[in-house]
Amino acid sequence: AVKRFPSGDGPLLGGVKLYENLPARVQWISEEIAEERGIKGSEGNYEIIVGRHVVVNASEDRVLWHGRYLDIVRLRTPDNIGDLPVIEAKLKV
């Protein structure tokens, strides 16, 4: 599911689901150590190949995958008609 911020429960905190049950394949690309605010953690890079055209905003939308949210980095739209769109995403742990 692609979900718009904010996350959480309740009518205002639950966000909006933009796409649900969207056919997609998630591919792990790499993992690196990242430091944010003095705390070190791992950051996984993923590519999500989606089954149809989608419109996402990298600053506001996230992808829910197996109960975890992946932050969208960018959407690569296909150059050829037969290719599928790819969402580049990160998982911060």
Buried (B, 14 or more C-beta within 10 A) or exposed (E): BBBBBEEEEEEEEEBEEBBEEBEBEBEEEEEEEBEEEEEEEEBBBBBBBBEEEBEBEBEBBBBBBEEEBBBBBEBBEEEEEEEBBBBBBBBEE
